[in-house]
Each structure stands twice: as C-alpha cells, then as structure tokens.
C-alpha cells in the first residue's frame, strides 16, 4: 500500500527541516510555490502542511505565513487521559463524530512515536469530541493497524480503551502528554464552531501498554474556553 501523496510531502518537508534546509524561525515558501514544486494541488499541499502544524513542526502566523517552529520548553505530564472519563466526571454526556477512519502508510512522525518497523501500517482516525453536544476538541489518533485489524470501526471509535482492554487483553500503562498553545486553522475552526485564528490548546499524547510498548499517538486541539487541564503534583 503506497503512501498518500500528502504523507509523502509531509515526510519530504520534515526531512528538509531536519537536514537544515529551513531552520527554526525560517518562513517556508508559500503554498503556491510549494504546490508547484511538488506538482500537487493546493489542497493536497495544505493537508501536508496541516499535519506538520498539528505535530508542532511548523507554525502558522496569521497574515504572515508558515514558519519552522521553535522547540518549546516542555512540561510533560504522565498519565492516561480518557476524554470519556473526564467528561463523565464533570457530569456531562460525552459523544463523538468520526470524520475519517482508514488504514494506510504511516508518516515519519507516526513511525517514530509508535516505534514502527518499515512496512507496518497504521489506522488513522479524525474525530470531534463533544460534551453535552458542545464541541470540545478535534482529535487525530494513530494506532498500529495490527492492533485493531480484528475490530470494527465502531468498536475502535466509540471506546478504544475499553475495546483494547476487554477484547485484545491490552493492559494500559502510562501516557506521555505535552500541552502547548496554537491558533485554530480554518478547517479546525469550522469543526469546533470557533473563529479562524482563535487560541486553542494542543495536546500530544503517546500512550503505552503496561509492557512499555506505544500503542496510540494522539494530536488533540481543545477549545481554550471550554476545557482546562488540572495537574495534581
């Protein structure tokens, strides 16, 4: 199974940054120029750029362009966070809407986060998560395909952790989470009923089994005034 074109472009840009073609703070070429260089449509190019922004590799500045993001000072939080559990604990009803769900070739970032070998596939899903029918976050989750190949889309998207624990015998261990701020893109703002450029919270999470194997890589964008993180040290 070949990689989608936008994943190939994602990988090429990521490699170029790692090779020093564009350094931290550099503005990358305009979408029009990049789409011509890669010989793809603006829509495909924009999808590749969006994945790099979601991963914190690039950052958009409204009215200015797209830049190589600086390495943020990180405060990593360990612990598995379940949106369903968090929402129910607040006395609200959790629900979700699946936007996309498909198997495919992982990006370089997904291979690194999930410690995948060449040739392994992933399942990638996009969801909007709600509390009492109010959109709280937009989520992109990537899982090793072999882990969920025997389960239906509904089993995976409705309650992933419960499915893995009850039907796959997976014992969930810990998670590493990194929280930062970013600006909402046009696409995400439409999903979350906010304005483009509004401040949102971005959470990256890699979840591990009790044996220490990564099984989930999640990029979530939360509406800042509808969700807050509470840390108890």
C-alpha positions as CSV (number, residue, x, y, z in Angstrom):
1,X,0.0,0.0,0.0
2,X,1.6,3.3,-1.1
3,X,1.7,6.4,1.0
4,X,-0.9,9.1,0.3
5,X,0.7,12.0,-1.6
6,X,0.2,14.4,1.4
7,X,2.1,12.0,3.6
8,X,5.0,11.8,1.1
9,X,5.1,15.6,1.1
10,X,4.9,15.7,4.9
11,X,8.0,13.4,5.0
12,X,9.9,15.4,2.4
13,X,9.4,18.7,4.3
14,X,10.2,17.1,7.6
15,X,13.4,15.6,6.2
16,X,14.3,19.0,4.7
17,X,13.9,20.7,8.0
18,X,16.0,18.1,9.8
19,X,18.7,18.4,7.1
20,X,18.8,22.2,7.8
21,X,17.3,23.5,4.6
22,X,14.9,25.6,6.7
23,X,16.0,26.5,10.2
24,X,13.9,27.4,13.3
25,X,12.2,30.7,12.6
26,X,12.5,30.5,8.8
27,X,9.4,31.1,6.8
28,X,8.9,28.2,4.3
29,X,7.9,29.0,0.7
30,X,4.3,30.0,0.0
31,X,1.7,27.3,-0.6
32,X,1.5,28.2,-4.3
33,X,5.3,27.8,-4.7
34,X,5.4,24.5,-2.8
35,X,2.5,23.1,-4.7
36,X,4.2,23.8,-7.9
37,X,7.5,22.4,-6.7
38,X,5.8,19.1,-5.6
39,X,3.4,19.2,-8.6
40,X,0.3,18.8,-6.5
41,X,-2.9,20.7,-5.9
42,X,-3.0,23.4,-3.2
43,X,-5.5,21.3,-1.3
44,X,-3.0,18.3,-1.1
45,X,-0.2,20.6,-0.1
46,X,-2.3,22.3,2.5
47,X,-3.1,18.9,4.0
48,X,0.6,18.1,4.3
49,X,1.3,21.5,5.9
50,X,-1.6,21.0,8.4
51,X,-0.2,17.7,9.6
52,X,3.2,19.3,10.3
53,X,1.5,22.2,12.1
54,X,-0.6,19.7,14.2
55,X,2.7,18.0,15.1
56,X,4.3,21.3,16.2
57,X,7.0,21.1,13.5
58,X,5.6,24.2,11.7
59,X,3.5,27.1,12.9
60,X,1.2,29.4,11.1
61,X,1.2,33.2,11.7
62,X,-1.9,34.9,10.6
63,X,-1.2,37.3,7.7
64,X,2.5,36.4,7.7
65,X,3.0,32.8,6.5
66,X,4.2,29.4,7.8
67,X,7.4,29.1,9.8
68,X,9.6,26.4,11.2
69,X,8.5,26.2,14.9
70,X,10.9,26.7,17.7
71,X,11.4,23.9,20.3
72,X,9.1,24.8,23.1
73,X,10.1,24.5,26.8
74,X,8.2,21.3,27.7
75,X,6.3,20.3,30.7
76,X,5.5,16.6,30.2
77,X,2.6,15.1,32.1
78,X,2.5,11.3,32.7
79,X,-0.8,9.6,33.0
80,X,-3.5,8.2,30.7
81,X,-6.2,10.7,29.9
82,X,-9.6,9.5,28.7
83,X,-11.9,12.1,27.3
84,X,-14.9,9.9,28.1
85,X,-13.9,9.5,31.8
86,X,-13.0,13.2,32.1
87,X,-16.3,14.3,30.7
88,X,-18.4,11.9,32.7
89,X,-16.6,13.0,35.9
90,X,-17.9,16.5,35.2
91,X,-21.5,15.2,35.0
92,X,-21.6,15.7,31.2
93,X,-22.5,13.3,28.4
94,X,-19.6,12.5,26.1
95,X,-20.1,11.8,22.4
96,X,-18.0,11.9,19.3
97,X,-18.3,12.2,15.5
98,X,-15.9,10.4,13.2
99,X,-14.7,12.4,10.3
100,X,-12.3,9.9,8.7
101,X,-11.2,6.4,9.5
102,X,-8.8,4.5,7.3
103,X,-5.7,2.3,7.2
104,X,-2.6,3.4,5.5
105,X,1.2,4.0,5.5
106,X,2.5,6.0,8.5
107,X,4.3,9.3,8.3
108,X,7.8,9.5,9.6
109,X,6.5,11.2,12.8
110,X,4.0,8.4,13.3
111,X,6.7,5.7,12.8
112,X,8.9,7.4,15.4
113,X,6.2,7.9,18.0
114,X,4.8,4.3,17.7
115,X,8.2,2.7,17.2
116,X,7.0,1.0,13.9
117,X,9.1,-1.0,11.5
118,X,9.2,-0.4,7.8
119,X,6.2,-1.8,6.1
120,X,3.9,-1.7,9.1
121,X,0.6,0.0,8.6
122,X,-1.5,2.3,10.8
123,X,-5.1,3.2,11.3
124,X,-5.6,6.9,11.4
125,X,-8.9,8.5,12.6
126,X,-10.2,12.0,13.0
127,X,-12.9,12.8,15.5
128,X,-14.7,15.7,17.0
129,X,-15.4,15.1,20.7
130,X,-18.4,16.6,22.4
131,X,-19.6,17.3,26.0
132,X,-23.4,17.7,26.2
133,X,-23.4,18.2,22.4
134,X,-20.9,21.1,22.6
135,X,-17.8,20.5,20.5
136,X,-14.8,20.4,22.8
137,X,-11.9,19.2,20.7
138,X,-10.7,18.0,17.3
139,X,-8.6,14.8,17.6
140,X,-6.4,12.9,15.2
141,X,-5.4,9.4,16.6
142,X,-3.0,6.9,15.0
143,X,-2.8,3.3,16.0
144,X,-0.8,0.3,14.8
145,X,-3.1,-1.4,12.2
146,X,-2.2,-4.9,13.5
147,X,-3.5,-3.9,16.9
148,X,-7.1,-3.1,15.7
149,X,-7.4,-5.1,12.5
150,X,-9.9,-7.5,14.0
151,X,-12.2,-4.8,15.4
152,X,-14.9,-2.9,13.7
153,X,-14.7,0.9,13.2
154,X,-17.4,1.4,15.7
155,X,-15.6,-0.6,18.4
156,X,-12.4,1.4,17.8
157,X,-14.0,4.9,17.6
158,X,-16.6,4.6,20.3
159,X,-14.5,3.3,23.2
160,X,-10.9,2.4,22.1
161,X,-9.5,1.7,25.6
162,X,-12.4,-0.5,26.6
163,X,-12.1,-2.4,23.3
164,X,-8.4,-2.9,23.8
165,X,-8.7,-4.0,27.4
166,X,-11.8,-6.2,27.0
167,X,-11.1,-7.8,23.6
168,X,-7.4,-7.5,23.0
169,X,-6.2,-8.2,26.5
170,X,-4.1,-5.0,26.5
171,X,-3.2,-3.6,29.9
172,X,-3.0,0.1,29.6
173,X,0.0,1.6,31.4
174,X,1.1,5.2,31.1
175,X,1.0,8.1,28.7
176,X,3.2,11.0,27.9
177,X,1.5,14.3,27.2
178,X,2.7,17.6,26.0
179,X,0.5,20.7,26.1
180,X,1.1,23.9,24.1
181,X,-0.8,26.7,22.5
182,X,-1.6,27.3,18.9
183,X,-4.0,29.1,16.6
184,X,-7.0,27.4,15.1
185,X,-6.9,26.7,11.4
186,X,-9.8,27.4,9.1
187,X,-10.7,23.6,8.9
188,X,-10.5,23.1,12.7
189,X,-12.4,26.3,13.5
190,X,-15.3,25.1,11.4
191,X,-15.4,21.8,13.2
192,X,-15.3,23.4,16.7
193,X,-17.6,26.4,15.9
194,X,-14.9,29.0,16.6
195,X,-13.1,31.6,14.6
196,X,-10.0,31.0,12.5
197,X,-7.0,32.2,14.5
198,X,-8.7,31.7,17.9
199,X,-6.3,30.5,20.5
200,X,-6.6,26.7,21.3
201,X,-4.8,24.2,23.4
202,X,-2.8,21.5,21.6
203,X,-2.2,18.2,23.4
204,X,0.1,15.5,22.0
205,X,-0.2,12.1,23.7
206,X,1.6,8.8,23.3
207,X,0.0,6.0,25.2
208,X,1.9,2.9,26.3
209,X,0.9,-0.6,27.4
210,X,2.0,-1.9,30.8
211,X,4.9,-3.6,29.0
212,X,6.0,-0.2,27.7
213,X,5.0,-0.5,24.1
214,X,3.5,2.6,22.4
215,X,0.0,1.8,21.0
216,X,-1.5,5.2,20.4
217,X,-0.3,8.6,19.1
218,X,-2.9,11.4,19.5
219,X,-2.9,15.0,18.5
220,X,-5.8,16.9,20.0
221,X,-6.9,20.6,19.7
222,X,-9.1,21.9,22.5
223,X,-11.2,25.0,22.6
224,X,-9.5,27.1,25.2
225,X,-12.6,28.4,27.0
226,X,-14.4,25.1,27.0
227,X,-11.6,22.9,28.6
228,X,-8.9,23.2,31.1
229,X,-6.1,20.9,32.4
230,X,-5.7,20.3,36.1
231,X,-2.4,19.0,37.3
232,X,-2.1,17.4,40.8
233,X,1.5,17.0,41.8
